[in-house]
């Protein structure tokens, strides 16, 4: 209740009013307060009308609405949320159902990461192993995802084995 409304109620109660008028005022104020507490918040109201987007928590698929990918209410790896399946467009990982990740704007299930050589998908540098070159796990433009890759001047076998926007020229990343 704001200050002006409180002052008005106080003045009305302080004046000589009938018990019936005072009771009406008191019940009206209490009713307005209860209505404000029971009324759903904006996100809940949106959830009832199918306006939840990718990654938003949900209870049923009818709540989910996607602009460029079909959304369902399913497990997205961390919670029950509006998400899309492998092969659909996405903007971030939580928009993909299950264990899929958003790579290059598409939900993609990743292979089981063991130890990888140059050009193999990775999640961190400890998964990248090579006998003749130091590898790291970094973004590779040639594949538009994270791969075990070599740095400038290091040996390579293909563009997928060179970090960033480097390309493999005559067996060296450059």
C-alpha positions in Angstrom: 0.0 0.0 0.0 1.5 3.4 -0.9 1.7 6.4 1.5 -1.2 8.4 0.0 -3.6 5.4 0.2 -2.5 4.6 3.8 -3.0 8.3 4.8 -6.5 8.3 3.2 -7.5 5.1 5.0 -6.2 6.4 8.3 -8.1 9.7 8.0 -11.3 7.9 7.0 -11.0 5.6 10.1 -10.2 8.6 12.4 -13.3 10.5 11.4 -16.6 9.6 12.8 -17.9 7.1 10.4 -20.4 4.4 11.0 -19.2 0.9 11.9 -20.6 -0.4 8.7 -18.5 2.1 6.6 -15.4 1.2 8.6 -16.0 -2.5 8.1 -16.5 -2.0 4.3 -13.2 -0.1 4.1 -11.3 -2.6 6.1 -12.6 -5.6 4.1 -12.0 -3.8 0.8 -8.4 -3.1 1.8 -7.8 -6.7 3.0 -9.4 -8.1 -0.2 -7.1 -5.9 -2.4 -4.1 -7.2 -0.5 -5.2 -10.9 -0.9 -5.8 -10.4 -4.6 -2.3 -8.9 -5.1 -0.8 -11.9 -3.3 -2.7 -14.5 -5.3 -2.4 -12.9 -8.7 0.3 -14.7 -10.8 3.5 -12.9 -11.7 4.3 -12.1 -15.3 6.6 -15.1 -16.0 3.9 -17.5 -14.6 1.3 -15.8 -16.8 3.5 -16.1 -19.8 4.0 -19.8 -19.0 0.3 -20.4 -19.2 0.0 -18.9 -22.6 2.9 -20.7 -24.5 5.4 -17.9 -24.4 8.4 -19.5 -22.9 11.6 -19.5 -25.0 14.7 -21.7 -25.2 16.2 -22.5 -21.8 13.2 -21.3 -19.8 11.9 -23.6 -17.0 8.7 -25.4 -18.0 6.2 -28.0 -17.0 4.7 -29.0 -20.4 5.6 -28.6 -24.1 2.5 -26.5 -24.7 4.3 -23.7 -22.7 7.3 -23.6 -25.1 7.3 -21.4 -28.2 10.3 -21.1 -30.5 10.9 -18.7 -33.4 13.3 -20.7 -35.5 13.3 -24.2 -33.9 10.6 -26.6 -32.5 10.7 -26.5 -28.7 9.6 -29.1 -26.2 9.7 -29.3 -22.5 12.4 -31.8 -21.7 15.6 -32.3 -19.7 18.4 -30.0 -21.1 21.2 -31.4 -19.1 20.6 -29.3 -16.0 16.8 -28.9 -15.6 13.4 -29.4 -17.2 13.3 -26.5 -19.7 12.1 -25.5 -23.2 14.7 -27.0 -25.5 15.2 -28.4 -29.0 16.8 -31.7 -30.2 19.9 -32.5 -32.2 20.1 -30.8 -35.6 17.9 -27.8 -34.7 19.0 -24.2 -34.5 20.1 -22.9 -31.1 21.8 -19.8 -29.5 23.2 -21.4 -26.4 23.8 -24.8 -24.7 20.7 -24.7 -22.4 18.5 -24.4 -25.5 19.5 -28.0 -26.5 17.8 -31.1 -25.0 19.7 -33.9 -23.3 23.5 -33.8 -23.6 23.6 -31.9 -26.9 25.6 -28.7 -27.0 25.0 -25.6 -29.2 28.0 -25.7 -31.6 28.0 -23.4 -34.6 24.3 -22.5 -33.9 23.1 -26.1 -34.1 22.3 -28.6 -31.3 24.9 -31.3 -31.6 25.6 -34.4 -29.6 29.3 -34.6 -28.9 31.3 -37.8 -29.1 32.7 -39.4 -26.0 35.8 -37.4 -25.2 38.8 -39.6 -24.6 42.3 -38.6 -25.7 42.4 -36.9 -29.0 44.9 -36.1 -31.6 45.1 -33.1 -34.0 41.7 -32.2 -35.3 39.7 -34.3 -32.8 36.8 -32.7 -30.8 37.7 -31.7 -27.2 36.5 -30.0 -24.1 39.9 -29.1 -22.5 43.6 -29.3 -23.3 44.2 -32.3 -21.1 42.3 -34.4 -23.7 44.8 -33.5 -26.5 47.8 -35.7 -27.0 50.4 -35.8 -29.9 53.8 -37.3 -30.0 55.5 -34.6 -32.1 53.6 -31.4 -31.4 52.1 -29.5 -28.4 48.3 -29.4 -28.8 45.7 -27.3 -27.0 41.9 -27.4 -27.1 40.8 -24.3 -28.8 38.3 -22.9 -31.4 39.0 -24.1 -34.9 37.4 -22.0 -37.7 37.6 -24.8 -40.3 35.2 -26.9 -38.2 33.4 -24.1 -36.3 33.9 -25.9 -32.9 36.6 -26.8 -30.3 39.3 -29.2 -31.4 42.7 -30.4 -30.4 44.8 -28.1 -32.4 48.3 -26.7 -33.0 49.5 -23.1 -32.9 51.3 -20.9 -35.4 54.3 -22.7 -36.9 53.5 -26.1 -35.5 53.1 -29.2 -37.6 49.7 -30.1 -39.0 47.9 -32.5 -41.3 44.8 -30.5 -42.1 43.1 -27.2 -41.4 41.1 -28.9 -38.6 44.4 -29.4 -36.7 45.2 -25.6 -36.6 43.8 -23.3 -33.9 41.7 -20.3 -34.6 41.7 -19.1 -38.2 45.1 -20.7 -39.0 45.3 -23.0 -42.0 47.6 -25.9 -42.7 50.2 -24.9 -45.4 52.9 -27.4 -46.3 52.5 -29.3 -43.1 52.7 -26.1 -40.8 49.9 -24.0 -39.2 50.1 -20.5 -40.6 
